[in-house]
């Protein structure tokens, strides 16, 4: 169930160029709620995605937001701009941001090794030189995903969940690394799960509590939670959809189990509204300019510093002409949802795209074409708030 999303990222980087060429012949997109709604309604019809949501923030203000399609396929109940969406691997940059706060508190350091961070855990000697930096940049030598049996582990008590993370991670670390640290990028959900477990160990807490206290609460991300959006009634939040038995758009059950195991939470189980995701992205934009509220400019610079293959700490950093220069982004999916977050510092803008459809390739193509169309309408940033 858990995808190897870096392959998707590489394909997505290439799709920027093909989408840019395609967008040249399209009419101008009006950046208002109504204009965006009209445009994505056409995209949703043509792509047959169950739904599409999009939001544009410039200078810290939402200038356009829209959502079209259904919360549950064939239900007739429409998505709204205030619905919650599964963020998938966008959660990784949130975990890295949490780690940044622990580094500033002196509890961790980017060059701390695994034996230093987890002194009570037995591990193969090949892990002795692996650092926090290697884990956050997917260059630790860890495999991509846990064995299938871990998918069925679903402890609800947070202390028990933290201990279960440690137990399954110790089994992984008992085996040799797949490559020397810092030499090869291997996109790893295990790596970020390990980072979350380390955060819990050095604080005497757990990842879920820490990220609520140190990220969601300070930024006012009141909609943020874990796993699929649930709501109170049957269809008062979007359901995820994936292809089952070759039937496109099959619905996934609306339960906490309609997601990957919560064991990998630090790698990809956060949900929230589009507006809250944009607020989170804007904090990183401000941090990139030395004006962040959560962390120092030095820490944000470290979070946004690419290592191998343009990957930083939970972000892909690239140069794009349509973004007027450097931009950073990340996508995420649990095979039932897809989300894409883009931060454009030179335009002082944040773009958010979401769907409750697991047709990842199709959704990614639609979102990236839309991103280029939107970016063309945003003037370069001239002043900061």
N, C-alpha and C positions, 0 to 999 in steps of 0.2 A: 504493500500500500504506500509506503514511504518512497517518494521519488528521489532520484539523484538529480537535484535541481540545477547543479552547475552546468550540466549539458544544456539545459533549457536556457540558462543565462547567456552562454556563448552564442547560441542560435539567436537569442533576443538581441544581442549586441549587433549582429549582422543585420537583423531585421530593421534597425534604425535606418540603414541606408536604402533598403528597398522600399520601406514605408515613405521615406522622404521623397523619393522619385514619384511615387504614386500620388502623394498629396499635392504635388505641383498643379495638377489639373482640377483640383477640387475647389468649390466656391469658398468664400471667406466665412469663417465661423464666428458668429456673434457671441461674445463672452458675457452672456446674461443667463439667468436661470432658464428663461424661455428658449433662448437660442441653443443652449447646451442640451436642453431636454429634447428639442426637435432633432438635433443632430444625432444624439445617441439612440433616439427611438428608431431612426433609420438604420443605424448600425446594428441594433438589436434584432430588427426584422431581417436584415440581410444575413446576419451571422447565425440566427436561430439560437443564440444563447438564452438561457432561461431568464436572465436579467442582466442589466448593466447599471452601475452607479459611477458617477464621475464628480469630482470637486476640484475647483481651482482656487488657490489662495495666493494673493499677491500682497506684499507689504504687511503680512500678518492678518489680512482681512479676506474673508471668503467672498469672491466676486461672482462666482457661478457654481451652482450645484444642481444635480439632476439625478433621477433614478427611474428606470423603466423596466417593465417585465414583472414576473410573478415571484412571490415568496415561495410558493410551492407549485410546481408545474401542473397546469390544468385546474388549479384551484380558483382562478379568477380573482385572487387576492393579491394586490399589487405591492411591490416594494416601495419604500419611501426613502427620502434623503436622510431620515433620522434612524434608519434601521442599523443593526449591528452586523458585522461581517467578519468572517474568519480571516486572519492575517497570514497564517502559515509562517513561512521562513522570514517574513519581515520581523518576526519576534526576535531573530538573532541580533539585529542591531540594538534592540531594546535590552537584551541581556548584556551586550557589550557596553551599553551606556551605564547599566547598573554596575558593572565591573569598574568602569571609570570612577564612579563615586567611591568604591571601596579602595581603589588605588589612592585617591586623594585623601582618604581617611588613614592611609598607612597600613591597611590590613593586607593589601596585596601590592605587587609590583609587576610590571609588564614582563620583566626578565626572571621572575621566580620560576623555579622548576617544579615539576610534578612532585618529586619527593619532598620538597620544601613546603608545598601547599597541602599535601596529603601525607604527612609523615607516618600515619598509622596504617596506610594501605599498602599491602604487598603488591609489587608489580615487577614485570620483567625489566632487566637492566637497560634494555633498549629505550626505555622511557625516561631515563635519568636526566637527559639534557633537554627534554621537551619543556618549553616555557609557556606561560600564559599567552604570550604573543603568538606562538605557533598554533595554539588551540583556536584562537580568535581569527586567524587567517587561514584556517584549514590546511596548515602545513605541518601538522604534528606527526603524521604517519598513521593516524587512526583510520579505520575503515569508515565507510559512509554511514552504515546503518546497523542497528542491533539485530541479532538473530530473530526470526519470526516469533519465537515464543514470548519475547518481551512485549509484543503487540497486545497480548492478552492480559498483561499485568495492569490493573486499574485501581490501585489503592486510592481511597478518597481522603483519608486522614493525612494531613500534610506532613506530619512527622514521620509517619509510616512511608509515605511516598518518597521523602528525602532519603530514608534508609534504604529503600528498595533501589533507588538510583545508585547509591553507593555500592550496593551488592552486585548489580548487573555490570556496573563499570569496572569493579574489581576483577570480574571474570574476563572482561575485554583486555584489561591491562596486564593480565597474567600471560598473555600471548605477545610475541614480538611485534614491534611496529612494522608497518608495511613499507616505510621509507624513512631515511634519516630526517631529523627535524629541519625544517626550513628549506628543503630541497625540491619538494614536489607538492603541488596543490591537489588535494583530494577532498572534495566537498563532503563535510562530515556532520551529520546530525548528532553523532556520538560526541564529537568534540564540544559542541555547544551544550549538550546535556552535562558533560563533565564540568564545563565552566560554571553552569548553574549549581551543580553539586558542591563545587569548591566554594562558591559564594556562601552557600548554606553552612559549610563546615567552618569557615573562618569567622563567621558571625554568630554561630550557634543558633541559626534560624533555618529557613528554607527559601528556595527561589521564589515561590509564589508570594510569600509574605514580604520579602525584600523588594520585589519589583513593584508591588502595590505601594509600599511605604516610601521608596526612594525615587520612583519614576512616575507612576500613575497619579498618586495623590498630589505631589508638588506641581505637576503640570495641569491638574484639574481634569484628567482623563477619566471622567466619572463613568463612562460606558464600558471601560476596559474590564475584561474578565478572561476566563480560560475555557477552552473547548468550543464546541459549536454554540452559537447564540440560542438560548432556550426560550426566554420570555415566560409569560404566565399562561397564555392560552395555546391552542394547538398551532395556530398559524399567525401569531403576532410578532414573529421574527422570521427572516428567511431560512429555508431549509437548504442544506447542501444537496447537490445532484451530481451523479457520476454515471458512467456507462457500466451496466451490469449485464452479463451474458449477451453482449453485443447489442443491447437495447439502449440507444442513445437517450440521455436525459432521465434515466431511471432515478427515482428518489432514494435518498439514503434515509434510514430511520431517524426520527427526531428524538434522539436520546443522547446522553453524554458519551455513548459509545460510537456516535457518528463522527469519529475523529481518530487520529492516531492516539496511542497510549499517552496518558498524561506524564509518564516517565520522561518523555522527550520534550516536556513543556518548554524548557529554555531554548530549544531549537525551533519551536514552531506551533504553539497552541493558543496564542493570544487572539482575542476578538475585541472589536470596538467599532464605533461609528466612523464614517468617513471624516467628519469634522474633527474628532479626537485624533485620528491618524494624521490629519493635516497639521494639527497643533503640535503633535510630536515631531513631525518633519520640520516644522518651522523652528522649533527649538534647536534642531541640528543646523539649520541654515544660520540662525543667529550665532550659534556656537562657532560655526565656521568663520564668522566675521568677528569673533572675539566678544560677542555680546550675549552669550547664552546665560540662562538663569540657573541651570543646574550645575554645570561644571566649568572649570577654567578654560581659557583659550588654549592652553597647552594640552589639556586632556582632549579637547575636541580635535585638535590638530593630530593627535595620536590616533584617535578613533577614525579619522578620515584619511589616514596615510596609507596608500596602497602598497601591498607587498608583491606577491607573485600574481600574475595574470590580472592585474588591476583590482584585486580583492583587498579591501581594508578590513576593519573590524565590523563585520555585518553589513558592509556597503560595497557596491561595485563603483569604482571611480573612473569616469571616462571623459574625454573631450568631444563635444558635439557642436558643429556649427549652428544648428538650429536652437541650441541652448545658449548661444553666445560664448561658449567656452566650456569650462569644467562643470560637470554635474555628477551627482551620486544618486544611486537607486538600489532597490532590492525588490524582488517579487516573492510570492509565496503561495503554496497550495498544499492541501492535504488530500488531493484528488477529487474533492467535492466542491471546492471553492477556488477562486484565484484572485489575488490582489497584487497591485503594483503601486509602489510609492516612489516618486521622483522628486529630487530637490535640485532646483536650478538657481544657484547663488547669483549668477550674473543677471538674472531677471528678478531676483528676490521673490521667487515663486516656488510653490509646492503643488504638485499634481497628484491626485489620488484616483485610482480606478479599481473597481471591485465587481465581482460577479459571484453568484451562488451556483455556478456551473463549472464542473471539473474538466471541461474541454479546454485544456490549458493552452495548447498551441493556437487555437482559434482566438481565444480571449486575448492572448498576448499580442497577436497581430493587430487586432482591433484597437487595443489600448495604446500601443506604440504609434500607430498611425494617428490616433486621436491626440496623443501627446505632442507630436510634431505640429499638428494643425493648431493646437492651442498655443504652443510656445511662439508660433509665428505672430500671434496677435498680442503678445505681451511685450511691452517696451523694455529695453535694458534697464536695470536698476540704476537710478541716479542718486537717490538719497536713501538713508536708512532711517527707520523710526527713531 
